[in-house]
């Protein structure tokens, strides 16, 4: 049985099968692994794996942050969204 902090990716908010599959492609398969790399790290890893694709920040970056803080991505404060975008560059 999964521990509360080691849930399957699809058990987290904002993460459906498609996003979970993208995370799996870069070696992230559970909540603990996502926490270790963080929202920004996971976003970067996916962008590096798919350099010719455009990824809306709300679909990945904000979704990851929301998943880690148990919030819908749109509930993140504008300040936090700005911080995340600045970290991504």
C-alpha positions in Angstrom: 0.0 0.0 0.0 1.3 3.4 -0.9 2.3 5.8 1.9 0.6 9.2 2.0 3.7 10.8 0.5 4.4 8.1 -2.0 1.2 8.0 -3.9 0.9 7.2 -7.6 1.1 10.2 -9.8 -2.4 9.9 -10.9 -3.6 10.1 -7.3 -2.3 13.6 -7.1 -4.3 16.7 -8.0 -3.8 18.0 -11.6 -2.1 14.9 -12.8 -4.0 12.7 -15.2 -2.7 9.8 -17.4 -1.1 12.0 -20.0 0.9 14.1 -17.6 1.8 11.0 -15.6 3.1 9.4 -18.8 5.3 12.4 -19.5 6.7 12.2 -16.0 7.3 8.5 -16.3 9.3 9.2 -19.5 11.8 11.2 -17.5 12.0 8.7 -14.6 9.4 10.1 -12.2 6.9 7.5 -11.2 5.6 8.5 -7.8 4.9 11.5 -5.5 8.2 11.1 -3.7 10.2 11.3 -6.9 8.3 14.3 -8.0 9.0 16.0 -4.6 12.7 15.2 -5.0 13.0 17.0 -8.3 10.3 19.6 -7.7 7.9 21.3 -10.0 10.6 23.3 -11.8 12.9 20.3 -12.2 10.2 18.1 -13.6 9.1 20.8 -16.0 12.7 21.2 -17.2 13.2 17.5 -17.6 10.1 17.1 -19.8 11.1 20.2 -21.9 14.6 18.7 -22.4 13.1 15.3 -23.4 10.8 17.1 -25.9 12.7 20.2 -27.1 10.5 20.8 -30.1 7.2 20.8 -28.2 5.6 23.8 -26.5 4.3 23.1 -23.1 1.9 25.6 -21.5 3.1 26.5 -18.1 -0.3 25.9 -16.6 -0.4 22.4 -18.0 2.9 21.2 -16.5 4.7 23.7 -14.2 1.6 24.8 -12.3 0.1 21.4 -12.4 3.2 19.9 -10.7 3.3 22.7 -8.1 -0.4 22.2 -7.4 0.1 18.5 -7.1 2.8 19.0 -4.6 0.8 21.4 -2.5 -2.5 19.6 -3.0 -4.2 22.5 -4.8 -5.8 22.9 -8.2 -3.2 24.6 -10.4 -5.4 27.7 -10.7 -5.5 28.2 -6.9 -1.8 29.0 -6.9 -1.2 32.7 -6.1 -0.1 35.0 -8.9 3.1 35.6 -6.9 3.9 31.9 -6.7 3.2 31.5 -10.4 5.6 34.4 -11.1 8.3 32.8 -8.9 7.9 29.5 -10.8 8.1 31.1 -14.2 11.2 33.0 -13.1 12.9 29.8 -11.9 12.1 28.1 -15.3 13.6 31.1 -17.1 
